Amino acid sequence: MALLGNAAMLLWYDIVPEQVAEYDDWHTRQHFPERVAFPGFMRAQRWVSASPGPRYFIAYEVADIEVLSSVAYLERLNNPTSWTRQIMPSFRGMVRGFCRFESSHGTVLGTAAVVVRYSAASGLEERLRHWLTNELAADLLQRRGVASVHGLRSDRMPEMTAEQRIRGRDASVDRVLVMTGYSAAMIEELAATALSAGSLEAYGASPGAVVGIYNLACMATASTQKS
């Protein structure tokens, strides 16, 4: 499958403009290598926005949801490095969720993505889930330019840690749809049509879904030598 493991930590946020270059250097040289070194962390992805909305979308794929509450991981979050302490005050509007994979279609990870954050309207959860995981996913994978479609749902609230206290309290996530592909034109078209907030609302989503277009900027994978 295109996504690794059974769960993921997903994040959306901005960085103050004057710190973007420093952030990208820190995230690439220290933060990603640090994260994928933890047991159970399988891959880290940094995506950069190509549409209005948060500049960054980050995905950390993990073996299972318990990895995100492990002693080793929490120890680092509560004892950040000096470089991390320097960067954290530059974060703005952090949205962060610990999510389980609900569905996965396609075996290739594209370098362009539509990422949708949404909730289901009361009483319409099953209708929306069926449409997303069966009808919509099957339709999208027939489109030239689409590589994979994945559905995730929040499992639990992340704990408050020293890192979060430095940058400010994180907002939460409910449900997420990630569609990746290799055609920027097709990605843009689907973000405005089949994956638009209005389209999801017609099948049972609550008003206010957040749709973003992102391009893959950086990726780190855990060494196969690690246990």
C-alpha positions in Angstrom: 0.0 0.0 0.0 1.1 3.6 -0.5 0.9 4.4 3.2 3.0 2.5 5.8 1.8 1.0 9.1 -1.6 1.2 10.6 -1.7 4.8 11.9 -0.3 8.3 11.4 0.2 11.6 13.2 -1.0 14.3 10.9 -0.2 18.0 11.3 -1.1 21.3 9.5 0.5 24.7 10.4 2.2 27.8 9.3 5.7 29.2 10.1 6.3 32.9 10.5 7.7 34.0 7.1 11.1 35.2 8.4 11.8 31.7 9.9 10.7 29.5 6.9 14.3 28.9 5.7 15.6 28.0 9.2 12.5 25.8 9.8 13.1 23.9 6.6 16.7 23.3 7.4 15.9 22.2 11.0 13.0 19.9 9.8 15.2 18.3 7.2 18.5 17.9 9.1 17.4 17.3 12.6 13.7 16.7 13.1 12.9 14.1 10.5 16.0 12.0 11.2 15.2 12.2 14.9 11.5 11.1 14.5 12.1 8.1 12.2 14.8 6.9 14.6 12.1 6.1 17.2 10.8 2.5 17.3 7.6 2.2 15.3 8.0 5.4 13.2 8.2 4.2 9.6 8.2 7.3 7.4 7.9 11.1 7.6 6.6 13.3 4.8 6.7 17.1 4.5 4.2 18.6 2.0 4.1 22.3 1.1 0.8 24.1 0.1 0.0 25.0 -3.4 -3.3 26.6 -2.4 -4.6 29.0 0.3 -4.4 27.5 3.8 -1.7 26.2 6.1 1.7 26.2 4.4 2.7 22.7 5.7 1.1 19.3 5.9 3.2 16.7 7.7 2.5 13.0 8.0 4.3 10.6 10.3 3.3 7.0 9.5 3.7 4.6 12.4 3.3 0.9 13.0 0.3 1.4 15.3 -1.3 4.2 17.3 0.4 3.3 20.6 3.7 4.3 19.1 2.6 7.9 19.4 2.3 7.5 23.2 5.5 5.5 23.7 7.9 6.4 26.5 10.8 7.1 24.1 8.7 9.5 22.0 7.2 11.4 24.9 10.6 11.7 26.5 11.9 13.6 23.5 8.7 15.8 23.3 9.2 16.8 26.9 13.0 17.4 26.4 13.3 19.1 23.1 16.8 19.9 21.6 18.0 23.5 21.7 17.4 23.9 18.0 13.8 22.7 18.5 13.3 25.2 21.3 14.5 27.9 19.0 12.1 26.9 16.2 8.9 26.1 18.1 7.9 29.7 18.8 7.7 30.2 15.0 4.8 27.8 14.6 1.3 29.3 14.0 -2.1 27.6 13.9 -1.0 24.1 14.6 -3.7 21.3 13.9 -2.5 17.9 15.1 -4.2 14.5 15.2 -3.3 10.9 16.0 -5.2 8.9 13.4 -5.9 5.3 12.4 -6.2 4.3 8.7 -9.8 3.5 7.9 -9.3 2.7 4.2 -6.5 2.6 1.6 -6.8 2.4 -2.2 -3.8 2.3 -4.5 -0.2 1.2 -4.0 1.7 4.3 -5.2 2.4 7.5 -3.3 2.1 10.5 -5.7 4.0 13.8 -5.3 0.9 16.0 -5.4 -2.0 15.7 -3.0 -5.5 16.9 -2.1 -5.9 16.8 1.7 -9.3 17.2 3.2 -10.2 17.7 6.9 -13.8 17.1 7.6 -16.5 15.8 10.0 -19.6 13.8 9.4 -23.0 15.3 10.1 -25.0 13.6 12.9 -26.8 10.5 11.6 -25.0 10.5 8.2 -21.7 8.9 9.3 -22.4 5.5 7.6 -23.7 7.1 4.4 -20.6 9.3 4.1 -18.2 6.5 4.9 -19.7 4.2 2.3 -19.6 6.9 -0.4 -16.0 7.8 0.4 -14.5 4.3 0.7 -16.4 2.6 -2.0 -18.0 4.9 -4.7 -15.7 7.9 -4.5 -12.4 6.0 -4.1 -13.3 3.7 -7.0 -14.1 6.7 -9.2 -11.0 8.6 -8.4 -8.7 5.7 -9.1 -10.1 5.5 -12.6 -8.8 9.1 -13.3 -5.6 9.4 -15.1 -3.2 11.3 -12.8 -4.5 9.8 -9.5 -2.2 7.3 -7.6 -3.9 6.6 -4.3 -6.7 7.5 -1.9 -6.6 7.1 1.9 -9.1 7.7 4.7 -8.1 8.3 8.3 -10.0 9.0 11.5 -8.8 10.5 14.8 -8.3 7.9 17.5 -7.2 10.0 20.5 -6.1 13.4 21.6 -2.4 14.0 21.8 -1.0 14.7 25.2 0.2 18.1 26.3 4.0 18.1 26.1 6.9 20.6 26.5 7.0 21.1 22.8 3.3 22.0 22.6 3.6 24.4 25.5 6.3 26.3 23.7 4.3 26.7 20.4 0.8 26.9 21.9 -2.0 24.4 22.3 -2.8 22.4 19.1 -6.3 22.2 17.5 -7.8 18.8 16.9 -8.6 16.6 13.9 -11.7 14.5 13.2 -11.6 12.8 9.8 -9.1 13.1 6.9 -9.0 12.2 3.2 -5.7 12.1 1.4 -5.6 11.6 -2.4 -2.2 11.6 -4.1 -1.3 11.7 -7.7 1.2 12.7 -10.4 -0.8 15.3 -12.4 -1.0 18.8 -11.0 -3.9 19.6 -13.3 -6.0 16.6 -12.2 -5.2 17.3 -8.5 -6.5 20.9 -9.0 -9.6 19.8 -10.8 -10.6 17.2 -8.2 -10.0 19.6 -5.3 -12.5 21.9 -7.0 -15.1 19.3 -7.9 -15.3 15.7 -6.4 -13.2 16.6 -3.3 -14.6 20.0 -2.7 -16.3 20.9 0.6 -19.7 21.2 -1.2 -19.3 17.7 -2.7 -18.6 16.1 0.6 -21.4 18.0 2.3 -23.8 16.6 -0.3 -23.0 13.1 0.9 -23.1 13.7 4.6 -20.2 15.8 5.7 -20.7 18.7 8.1 -20.3 22.2 6.6 -16.8 23.6 6.8 -14.5 20.9 5.4 -11.0 22.3 4.8 -9.5 21.4 1.4 -5.8 21.9 0.5 -3.5 21.1 -2.4 0.0 20.1 -1.4 3.3 19.1 -3.1 5.7 16.7 -1.6 8.9 18.5 -0.5 10.8 16.0 1.7 10.5 12.4 2.9 12.5 10.3 5.4 12.1 6.5 5.9 13.2 4.5 8.9 16.2 2.3 8.3 15.3 -1.4 7.7 18.1 -2.2 10.1 16.1 -0.7 13.1 14.0 -3.0 15.2 
